[in-house]
């Protein structure tokens, strides 16, 4: 419980500031332990490997990008991963930062989210959809708990 509160505080304090003075709320409202279990549905495509090369979650899957440090960043920024054209469009939109709201909407309908956000008719490479909103919220909390900000504590 204390670790979850510390993660929430750290992610809230680490919210990126934008040139216009606004920041993005990176608070995680879900249950990180439940998110760790729910993340099992993601490991066939994704891995979480920190900057030191330590695998924090998943296996050696490389179908999808490494999810380490995605929270608080724009879409399509994982170096070396080849994104779909529509995902590249989203990465060019500086106002789309991965916070809980964006993450949950995206993982529940990747193509639908990107089409709405960009106005483009393309398709996401991520074809899997997290069915339960609660699972998506918890996965976000889990990723927040193993993010660079959480490791710095």
C-alpha positions as CSV (number, residue, x, y, z in Angstrom):
1,X,0.0,0.0,0.0
2,X,2.8,2.4,1.0
3,X,4.7,1.7,-2.3
4,X,1.5,2.4,-4.3
5,X,1.0,5.7,-2.6
6,X,4.7,6.6,-3.1
7,X,4.4,5.7,-6.8
8,X,1.3,7.9,-7.2
9,X,3.0,10.8,-5.5
10,X,6.2,10.3,-7.6
11,X,4.3,10.2,-10.9
12,X,2.2,13.2,-10.0
13,X,5.3,15.2,-9.1
14,X,7.1,14.0,-12.2
15,X,4.3,15.3,-14.5
16,X,5.9,16.8,-17.6
17,X,5.5,20.5,-18.0
18,X,4.7,22.0,-21.4
19,X,5.7,25.3,-22.9
20,X,2.2,26.7,-22.2
21,X,2.6,26.0,-18.5
22,X,0.2,23.1,-18.4
23,X,1.2,19.7,-17.1
24,X,-0.2,16.2,-17.5
25,X,-1.6,14.3,-14.6
26,X,0.3,11.0,-14.4
27,X,-1.5,9.8,-11.3
28,X,-2.3,6.1,-11.3
29,X,-5.6,5.3,-9.7
30,X,-5.5,1.5,-10.1
31,X,-4.1,-1.4,-8.2
32,X,-0.5,-2.1,-9.3
33,X,-0.6,-5.7,-7.9
34,X,-3.7,-6.4,-9.9
35,X,-2.1,-4.7,-12.9
36,X,0.9,-7.0,-12.6
37,X,-1.5,-10.0,-13.0
38,X,-3.4,-8.3,-15.8
39,X,-0.2,-7.5,-17.6
40,X,0.2,-11.2,-18.3
41,X,-2.2,-10.7,-21.2
42,X,0.3,-8.3,-22.7
43,X,3.6,-10.3,-22.4
44,X,3.1,-12.2,-25.7
45,X,3.9,-8.9,-27.5
46,X,5.5,-6.6,-24.9
47,X,8.3,-6.5,-22.5
48,X,9.4,-4.0,-19.9
49,X,13.2,-3.7,-19.8
50,X,14.9,-0.8,-18.0
51,X,17.8,1.3,-19.2
52,X,20.3,-1.1,-17.5
53,X,18.9,-4.0,-19.5
54,X,17.1,-5.7,-16.6
55,X,13.8,-7.3,-17.6
56,X,11.2,-6.0,-15.2
57,X,8.2,-7.7,-16.8
58,X,7.4,-10.0,-19.7
59,X,9.7,-12.2,-21.6
60,X,11.7,-11.5,-24.6
61,X,8.7,-10.5,-26.8
62,X,9.5,-8.0,-29.4
63,X,6.2,-7.8,-31.4
64,X,5.3,-4.6,-29.6
65,X,7.6,-1.9,-28.2
66,X,9.3,-2.0,-24.8
67,X,6.9,-0.3,-22.4
68,X,9.5,0.9,-20.0
69,X,9.1,4.6,-19.5
70,X,6.1,5.2,-21.7
71,X,4.2,6.9,-19.0
72,X,4.4,10.7,-19.4
73,X,5.8,10.4,-23.0
74,X,4.2,10.7,-26.4
75,X,3.2,7.7,-28.6
76,X,5.8,6.3,-30.9
77,X,8.9,7.2,-29.0
78,X,10.5,3.8,-28.3
79,X,13.8,3.9,-30.2
80,X,14.2,1.1,-32.7
81,X,10.5,0.1,-32.9
82,X,8.8,0.5,-36.3
83,X,5.4,2.0,-35.6
84,X,2.3,2.1,-37.9
85,X,1.8,5.3,-39.9
86,X,-1.1,6.4,-37.8
87,X,0.9,5.9,-34.6
88,X,3.6,8.0,-36.1
89,X,1.0,10.7,-36.6
90,X,0.0,10.5,-33.0
91,X,3.7,10.7,-31.9
92,X,3.9,14.0,-33.8
93,X,1.1,15.5,-31.8
94,X,2.8,16.9,-28.7
95,X,-0.4,17.2,-26.8
96,X,-1.0,13.5,-26.6
97,X,1.0,12.2,-23.7
98,X,0.5,8.8,-22.2
99,X,-1.4,9.3,-18.9
100,X,-4.0,7.1,-17.4
101,X,-6.9,8.4,-19.5
102,X,-5.0,8.1,-22.8
103,X,-3.5,4.7,-21.9
104,X,-6.9,3.2,-20.9
105,X,-8.6,4.5,-24.0
106,X,-5.8,3.3,-26.3
107,X,-5.4,-0.2,-24.9
108,X,-9.2,-0.8,-25.0
109,X,-9.4,0.2,-28.7
110,X,-6.0,1.1,-30.2
111,X,-7.1,1.8,-33.8
112,X,-10.2,3.6,-32.7
113,X,-8.3,5.8,-30.3
114,X,-5.7,6.7,-32.9
115,X,-8.3,7.4,-35.6
116,X,-10.2,9.8,-33.2
117,X,-7.0,11.5,-32.0
118,X,-5.4,12.0,-35.4
119,X,-8.4,12.2,-37.7
120,X,-6.6,9.6,-39.9
121,X,-8.1,6.4,-41.2
122,X,-5.0,4.2,-40.6
123,X,-4.7,1.2,-38.3
124,X,-2.7,0.5,-35.2
125,X,-0.3,-2.5,-35.2
126,X,-1.8,-3.4,-31.8
127,X,-4.7,-5.6,-32.6
128,X,-5.3,-6.9,-29.1
129,X,-7.9,-5.0,-26.9
130,X,-7.9,-5.0,-23.2
131,X,-11.6,-5.9,-22.6
132,X,-12.1,-4.7,-19.0
133,X,-11.6,-1.0,-18.1
134,X,-10.5,-2.0,-14.6
135,X,-7.7,-4.2,-16.1
136,X,-6.5,-1.3,-18.3
137,X,-6.5,1.0,-15.2
138,X,-4.6,-1.5,-13.2
139,X,-2.1,-2.2,-16.0
140,X,-1.4,1.5,-16.1
141,X,-0.8,1.5,-12.3
142,X,1.6,-1.4,-12.7
143,X,3.6,0.3,-15.4
144,X,3.7,3.4,-13.3
145,X,5.1,1.3,-10.4
146,X,8.0,0.1,-12.5
147,X,8.6,3.4,-14.4
148,X,11.9,5.3,-14.2
149,X,10.3,7.7,-11.6
150,X,9.4,4.8,-9.4
151,X,12.8,3.2,-9.7
152,X,14.5,6.5,-8.6
153,X,12.8,6.2,-5.1
